[in-house]
């Protein structure tokens, strides 16, 4: 039997959210479609370009006081996200209204993904309703 040269176990963790402004990118604007092409849909994860990645889940953390909304999650094949045929609507999760106070935590919501992504594939997230403080989306993932 030949050796497994492409193991399924991650070689390193990957919790970056592809933010252009650092790891704490807040999503606040509404993306009003189900195709993932809206300009207000945010890139939150890119799989390793060589071997792909395993994504366990996405963690949504309220950045402060927000109205209730829905986060829509899209898979992208690594090509232009502005072309609908490059995106797949994967799922959605309800995000509650939140109030930031000094003596209590704001909401954290985990959305299970649980599968391997092909090299350079991406995950985008769009909110159904604009919110004031925003939501941070952190992938819990690993590179192969």
C-alpha positions in Angstrom: 0.0 0.0 0.0 1.4 3.4 -1.0 2.0 6.2 1.6 -0.6 8.9 2.0 1.1 12.0 0.5 -1.9 14.2 1.0 -3.0 13.9 4.6 -6.3 15.2 5.8 -4.9 16.7 9.0 -4.2 20.4 9.1 -0.6 21.5 9.1 -1.4 24.9 10.7 -4.3 26.8 12.0 -5.9 29.6 10.0 -8.0 32.1 11.8 -7.5 35.2 9.7 -10.6 36.8 8.2 -9.0 38.3 5.1 -9.7 41.8 6.3 -8.1 44.7 4.5 -8.2 46.7 7.8 -6.8 44.0 10.1 -8.3 40.9 11.8 -11.1 42.9 13.4 -13.1 43.7 10.2 -16.6 44.6 11.1 -19.4 43.9 8.6 -22.1 46.6 8.9 -23.6 47.1 5.4 -26.6 45.2 4.0 -26.0 42.9 1.0 -29.4 42.5 -0.7 -29.0 39.4 -2.8 -28.8 35.6 -2.6 -26.0 35.3 -5.2 -23.1 36.7 -3.3 -22.3 39.4 -6.0 -23.4 42.4 -3.9 -20.6 44.9 -3.3 -21.4 44.8 0.5 -20.7 41.0 0.7 -17.4 40.6 2.6 -14.6 38.1 2.1 -14.0 36.3 5.4 -11.8 33.3 4.4 -9.6 32.1 1.6 -8.4 28.5 1.5 -4.7 27.7 1.2 -3.7 28.2 -2.5 -1.6 25.0 -2.7 -3.4 22.3 -0.7 -6.8 23.8 0.3 -8.1 24.1 3.9 -10.5 22.6 6.3 -13.1 25.0 7.8 -14.6 23.8 11.0 -16.9 26.8 11.7 -17.4 30.6 11.4 -17.7 32.5 14.7 -19.8 35.7 14.6 -19.1 38.2 17.3 -21.1 41.4 17.8 -19.0 44.5 17.8 -21.5 46.5 19.9 -25.1 47.5 19.7 -26.9 46.1 16.6 -30.4 45.4 15.3 -31.3 41.8 14.5 -30.2 40.6 11.1 -29.3 37.5 9.1 -25.8 36.5 7.9 -25.8 34.8 4.5 -22.8 32.6 3.7 -21.5 32.0 0.2 -18.8 29.7 -1.2 -16.8 31.0 -4.1 -14.7 28.9 -6.5 -11.7 31.3 -6.3 -12.8 33.3 -9.3 -14.5 36.8 -9.4 -17.1 37.0 -6.7 -19.0 39.5 -8.9 -20.0 36.7 -11.2 -23.0 34.8 -9.8 -22.0 31.5 -11.3 -18.8 31.5 -9.3 -20.7 31.6 -6.0 -22.9 29.1 -4.2 -25.4 30.1 -1.5 -24.3 27.8 1.4 -26.5 28.8 4.3 -27.6 31.5 6.7 -27.7 32.2 10.4 -29.9 34.6 12.4 -27.9 37.2 14.3 -29.8 38.7 17.3 -30.2 42.3 18.3 -27.3 43.2 20.6 -26.7 45.9 23.2 -23.2 46.7 24.2 -22.9 47.4 28.0 -19.9 47.4 30.3 -21.0 44.6 32.5 -22.1 41.9 30.0 -20.7 40.2 26.9 -22.2 40.7 23.5 -23.4 37.7 21.5 -21.2 35.1 19.9 -22.8 32.8 17.4 -21.0 29.7 15.8 -22.0 28.5 12.4 -20.8 25.0 11.6 -19.1 24.5 8.2 -17.2 21.2 8.7 -15.7 20.4 5.3 -12.5 20.7 3.3 -12.3 23.5 0.7 -10.4 23.2 -2.5 -7.3 25.4 -3.0 -8.0 29.1 -3.3 -11.8 28.7 -2.7 -13.3 31.5 -0.6 -16.1 32.2 1.9 -18.1 35.4 1.7 -20.7 36.8 4.2 -23.4 39.3 3.6 -25.9 40.8 6.1 -29.6 41.1 5.3 -30.0 44.3 7.2 -27.5 47.1 7.9 -26.3 47.2 11.5 -24.7 50.0 13.5 -21.7 48.4 15.3 -21.2 45.4 13.0 -20.2 41.8 13.3 -16.8 40.3 13.2 -16.6 36.9 11.4 -13.7 34.7 12.4 -13.0 31.4 10.6 -11.9 28.4 12.7 -9.9 26.6 10.1 -6.7 24.9 9.2 -4.4 24.8 6.2 -3.4 21.5 4.6 
